[in-house]
Amino acid sequence: MKHTLLSNLGAAILLFASSADGKQHVFHEPKSQLVKWIEQQSYIAQQRILANIAPFANDPTALAGAVCASPSRSNPDYYYSWTRDSALTMSEIIKWLPLTSNTTYIKQLEHVVEDYIQFTEHVQQMDTQYGLGEAKYHMDGSAFTESWCNAQPDGPAARALSLIEYARYKQATNGDIAYLVPLIKRDLDYVARVWHQNTHCDVWEESRGLHFYTLAMQRRALHQGAQLLDSSDTYIAAASRIALQLPRFWDARRGYVVATLEHSGGIQSKESQLDAQVLLAALHGDTLGLGIGSREMLATVGALVSRFEPLYAVNRVRATNINGAVVPIGAAVGRYPEDVYNGAGTSRGNPWSLVTSSVAEYHYRLALLYVGAAGAVQGDMARYLLATGDLYMARVARHTAEDGTMHEQWTAQTGFGRGAVDLTWSYVAHTSAARARAQLVAVLLGSASR
C-alpha cells in the first residue's frame, strides 16, 4: 500500500534529521565514486557468498549445499550452517537468476540452489531434539548437539520462503516443482503448529518469547505457501491468526515497534526492546500494517538511528574518502542499544555491517513507495530517500576492507572489522541493498525521461 507524503512526513523528518548533515542531497550521478564502489562491492560480495557454500576444496567433509555463516573457526567459531542465514542467502541467490542472461552463470546458480535443496532434504529428515526448529548444523550435515538457544522457528519459515521463491522461478521457466512441494510443506506444517509458542529464541539467539521478526517471517511463509499450493486452509488460518498478533508490538508509549512480547527467558538486559530485528522483519517478512511505509516503522527506524548515532565513537566521523571523492556518511547502526556481544565475547556491543546495509535498503525500498505517486513532491521525496540511503552505503564502504572483505561488526571506537570475517549475511545484506538501489535508480531515471 502506498502512503501519502503528509501521513508520514513527521516520522520521515526524524529519519532525515539523523543523516550525516541533515541537509538535502542531490541525486547521485549513475557513476559517482560511491556508485562505482557499490557495484564493485556487489561483484565481490556475490563471489564471497558463493565461496561460502560447500563443496569446499579445503574441507571434503562439508556436505554440498551447506552454507557456512563464516569460514571463521575460532574467535568466533561460525563454521556452521545456520538454517535462517542459509535460507536468506539462497533467497538472495535466487533473486540473481532473472537478472542475468549468461546461461553459464545461470546454470552455476541453479546448481548451487539444487545442492541446497538436497541439503535441506537431508536435515529435514534428521531426528534431532528440536526437529525442524534446529538453529544450526555442522557443515557435514550432522546435528549440532551442544547447548544452544533453540528452537528458532523463523529458520523453517525462511527456508520455506526460499524454496517457494525457487518454485516460482521454476514455474516461470517451465520447470517442474513437484520435488519441492514436500520440502515446503514440512516447514510450513511445522510453522503452522508452533507459531504461537512463546518459548522460542529470537534472531539474535539471546531471548525467548514471542518475536516480531519470527512472526513476520512465519506470516509471509504461510501466506505465500498457501498461494503456491492453493489448497491449505491450515496455512491460511495460521497466517490470519498471526496477523492479529502483529499490531500488539507497536508500543505507543515508547514510540516504536518492540522486538519481543511475552518474554519467557534469555537475556534480561534489553530493557528498551528497541532492536534492529524489527527493521529486518519489515525487509524480510510480512508485517502488514507495520510495513516499510507505515508511520510506525518510520518511527522505529528513526529511533534506531537516533539512539545509535551518539553511542559509537565512529559516528563522530561524518564523511569518508572513496577513490578520492569526499562522500558524506550516515550513522553506523548496531543490533540494540544494550548489546554487549563484541564479536568474540562480551564487553560492549558494536555496529554491524548487515544492519547498516539494511538501513540503506530500508530507505531505498521506502523511496519506491513514492515513485509513481501523483505530484512532484513525492518524486522529490524519493530522490531524497535515495540520497539518505546512500549515506548508509557510504558508511559501509568506510568500514569495508580495501579488498572487499566484510566482517560481522566494526569496533565502536576505531571502525576496524571485528568478529566473524567474511560473514555471509554481511555480503547478502549488501547485495540486497544494492539491488534495491538499482531498482530505484532505474525507476527514477525512467520517470525523468518521460
Solvent accessible surface area in square Angstrom, and as a share of the most:
residue,aa,sasa,rsa
1,M,198,0.88
2,K,118,0.50
3,H,58,0.26
4,T,86,0.50
5,L,19,0.10
6,L,145,0.72
7,S,39,0.25
8,N,1,0.01
9,L,61,0.30
10,G,54,0.52
11,A,15,0.12
12,A,1,0.01
13,I,95,0.48
14,L,73,0.36
15,L,1,0.01
16,F,13,0.06
17,A,71,0.55
18,S,7,0.04
19,S,6,0.04
20,A,6,0.05
21,D,68,0.35
22,G,41,0.39
23,K,136,0.58
24,Q,121,0.54
25,H,34,0.15
26,V,128,0.73
27,F,58,0.24
28,H,42,0.19
29,E,125,0.56
30,P,61,0.39
31,K,121,0.51
32,S,28,0.18
33,Q,52,0.23
34,L,2,0.01
35,V,8,0.05
36,K,89,0.38
37,W,31,0.11
38,I,8,0.04
39,E,84,0.38
40,Q,105,0.47
41,Q,3,0.01
42,S,17,0.11
43,Y,144,0.55
44,I,32,0.16
45,A,0,0.00
46,Q,42,0.19
47,Q,74,0.33
48,R,59,0.22
49,I,0,0.00
50,L,22,0.11
51,A,67,0.52
52,N,9,0.04
53,I,13,0.06
54,A,2,0.02
55,P,96,0.60
56,F,31,0.13
57,A,114,0.88
58,N,128,0.65
59,D,15,0.08
60,P,123,0.77
61,T,94,0.54
62,A,9,0.07
63,L,66,0.33
64,A,38,0.30
65,G,0,0.00
66,A,0,0.00
67,V,2,0.01
68,C,2,0.01
69,A,3,0.03
70,S,0,0.00
71,P,54,0.34
72,S,18,0.11
73,R,128,0.47
74,S,77,0.50
75,N,129,0.66
76,P,16,0.10
77,D,63,0.33
78,Y,35,0.13
79,Y,27,0.10
80,Y,27,0.10
81,S,2,0.01
82,W,15,0.05
83,T,9,0.05
84,R,7,0.03
85,D,17,0.09
86,S,4,0.03
87,A,0,0.00
88,L,21,0.10
89,T,1,0.01
90,M,0,0.00
91,S,16,0.10
92,E,6,0.03
93,I,0,0.00
94,I,5,0.02
95,K,63,0.27
96,W,9,0.03
97,L,3,0.01
98,P,99,0.62
99,L,124,0.62
100,T,35,0.21
101,S,106,0.69
102,N,84,0.43
103,T,92,0.53
104,T,104,0.60
105,Y,46,0.17
106,I,35,0.18
107,K,141,0.60
108,Q,86,0.38
109,L,0,0.00
110,E,50,0.22
111,H,119,0.53
112,V,22,0.13
113,V,0,0.00
114,E,50,0.22
115,D,22,0.12
116,Y,5,0.02
117,I,2,0.01
118,Q,109,0.48
119,F,9,0.04
120,T,1,0.01
121,E,58,0.26
122,H,80,0.36
123,V,6,0.03
124,Q,14,0.06
125,Q,115,0.51
126,M,46,0.21
127,D,148,0.77
128,T,27,0.15
129,Q,154,0.68
130,Y,80,0.30
131,G,29,0.28
132,L,26,0.13
133,G,0,0.00
134,E,7,0.03
135,A,2,0.02
136,K,5,0.02
137,Y,5,0.02
138,H,59,0.26
139,M,8,0.04
140,D,67,0.35
141,G,1,0.01
142,S,47,0.30
143,A,27,0.21
144,F,16,0.07
145,T,122,0.71
146,E,119,0.53
147,S,111,0.71
148,W,96,0.34
149,C,24,0.14
150,N,9,0.04
151,A,10,0.08
152,Q,4,0.02
153,P,0,0.00
154,D,0,0.00
155,G,1,0.01
156,P,0,0.00
157,A,0,0.00
158,A,2,0.02
159,R,7,0.03
160,A,0,0.00
161,L,8,0.04
162,S,0,0.00
163,L,1,0.00
164,I,1,0.01
165,E,42,0.19
166,Y,2,0.01
167,A,0,0.00
168,R,102,0.37
169,Y,30,0.11
170,K,39,0.17
171,Q,81,0.36
172,A,85,0.66
173,T,76,0.44
174,N,145,0.74
175,G,29,0.28
176,D,93,0.48
177,I,29,0.15
178,A,64,0.50
179,Y,78,0.30
180,L,0,0.00
181,V,39,0.23
182,P,61,0.39
183,L,6,0.03
184,I,0,0.00
185,K,81,0.34
186,R,80,0.29
187,D,0,0.00
188,L,0,0.00
189,D,64,0.33
190,Y,16,0.06
191,V,0,0.00
192,A,14,0.11
193,R,145,0.53
194,V,12,0.07
195,W,20,0.07
196,H,103,0.46
197,Q,70,0.31
198,N,50,0.26
199,T,73,0.42
200,H,15,0.07
201,C,0,0.00
202,D,0,0.00
203,V,4,0.02
204,W,17,0.06
205,E,38,0.17
206,E,38,0.17
207,S,2,0.02
208,R,65,0.24
209,G,1,0.01
210,L,8,0.04
211,H,3,0.01
212,F,0,0.00
213,Y,0,0.00
214,T,7,0.04
215,L,1,0.01
216,A,0,0.00
217,M,2,0.01
218,Q,0,0.00
219,R,31,0.11
220,R,66,0.24
221,A,0,0.00
222,L,0,0.00
223,H,73,0.33
224,Q,49,0.22
225,G,0,0.00
226,A,9,0.07
227,Q,105,0.46
228,L,18,0.09
229,L,33,0.16
230,D,124,0.64
231,S,95,0.62
232,S,17,0.11
233,D,117,0.61
234,T,83,0.48
235,Y,3,0.01
236,I,96,0.49
237,A,40,0.31
238,A,0,0.00
239,A,2,0.02
240,S,55,0.36
241,R,115,0.42
242,I,0,0.00
243,A,22,0.17
244,L,134,0.67
245,Q,44,0.19
246,L,2,0.01
247,P,84,0.53
248,R,112,0.41
249,F,0,0.00
250,W,80,0.28
251,D,30,0.16
252,A,80,0.62
253,R,195,0.71
254,R,82,0.30
255,G,28,0.27
256,Y,13,0.05
257,V,0,0.00
258,V,4,0.03
259,A,0,0.00
260,T,9,0.05
261,L,38,0.19
262,E,79,0.36
263,H,74,0.33
264,S,57,0.37
265,G,17,0.16
266,G,45,0.44
267,I,55,0.28
268,Q,137,0.61
269,S,61,0.39
270,K,9,0.04
271,E,134,0.60
272,S,15,0.10
273,Q,25,0.11
274,L,0,0.00
275,D,0,0.00
276,A,0,0.00
277,Q,0,0.00
278,V,0,0.00
279,L,0,0.00
280,L,0,0.00
281,A,0,0.00
282,A,7,0.06
283,L,11,0.06
284,H,34,0.15
285,G,15,0.14
286,D,31,0.16
287,T,5,0.03
288,L,77,0.38
289,G,62,0.60
290,L,13,0.06
291,G,16,0.16
292,I,25,0.13
293,G,5,0.05
294,S,5,0.03
295,R,134,0.49
296,E,47,0.21
297,M,0,0.00
298,L,0,0.00
299,A,19,0.15
300,T,0,0.00
301,V,0,0.00
302,G,0,0.00
303,A,22,0.17
304,L,1,0.00
305,V,0,0.00
306,S,44,0.28
307,R,101,0.37
308,F,0,0.00
309,E,36,0.16
310,P,112,0.70
311,L,70,0.35
312,Y,8,0.03
313,A,15,0.12
314,V,9,0.05
315,N,4,0.02
316,R,195,0.71
317,V,56,0.32
318,R,117,0.43
319,A,40,0.31
320,T,11,0.06
321,N,99,0.51
322,I,10,0.05
323,N,107,0.55
324,G,63,0.61
325,A,34,0.26
326,V,114,0.66
327,V,14,0.08
328,P,45,0.28
329,I,0,0.00
330,G,3,0.03
331,A,3,0.03
332,A,0,0.00
333,V,0,0.00
334,G,0,0.00
335,R,8,0.03
336,Y,6,0.02
337,P,27,0.17
338,E,47,0.21
339,D,10,0.05
340,V,74,0.43
341,Y,45,0.17
342,N,20,0.10
343,G,0,0.00
344,A,51,0.40
345,G,30,0.28
346,T,105,0.61
347,S,76,0.49
348,R,99,0.36
349,G,6,0.06
350,N,10,0.05
351,P,0,0.00
352,W,12,0.04
353,S,1,0.00
354,L,0,0.00
355,V,0,0.00
356,T,0,0.00
357,S,0,0.00
358,S,4,0.03
359,V,0,0.00
360,A,0,0.00
361,E,12,0.06
362,Y,0,0.00
363,H,0,0.00
364,Y,0,0.00
365,R,73,0.27
366,L,2,0.01
367,A,0,0.00
368,L,36,0.18
369,L,42,0.21
370,Y,6,0.02
371,V,18,0.10
372,G,68,0.65
373,A,35,0.27
374,A,92,0.72
375,G,55,0.53
376,A,83,0.64
377,V,86,0.49
378,Q,33,0.15
379,G,19,0.18
380,D,76,0.40
381,M,18,0.08
382,A,0,0.00
383,R,67,0.25
384,Y,31,0.12
385,L,1,0.01
386,L,1,0.00
387,A,2,0.01
388,T,1,0.01
389,G,0,0.00
390,D,2,0.01
391,L,4,0.02
392,Y,1,0.00
393,M,0,0.00
394,A,0,0.00
395,R,1,0.00
396,V,0,0.00
397,A,12,0.09
398,R,100,0.36
399,H,21,0.10
400,T,16,0.09
401,A,46,0.36
402,E,185,0.83
403,D,89,0.46
404,G,2,0.02
405,T,19,0.11
406,M,3,0.01
407,H,46,0.21
408,E,4,0.02
409,Q,0,0.00
410,W,3,0.01
411,T,34,0.20
412,A,2,0.02
413,Q,110,0.49
414,T,87,0.51
415,G,5,0.05
416,F,154,0.64
417,G,32,0.31
418,R,84,0.31
419,G,18,0.17
420,A,0,0.00
421,V,53,0.30
422,D,29,0.15
423,L,6,0.03
424,T,1,0.01
425,W,19,0.07
426,S,0,0.00
427,Y,0,0.00
428,V,10,0.06
429,A,6,0.05
430,H,0,0.00
431,T,3,0.02
432,S,18,0.11
433,A,0,0.00
434,A,13,0.10
435,R,65,0.24
436,A,7,0.05
437,R,15,0.05
438,A,62,0.48
439,Q,104,0.46
440,L,0,0.00
441,V,20,0.11
442,A,66,0.51
443,V,55,0.31
444,L,5,0.02
445,L,76,0.38
446,G,28,0.27
447,S,36,0.23
448,A,69,0.53
449,S,95,0.61
450,R,214,0.78
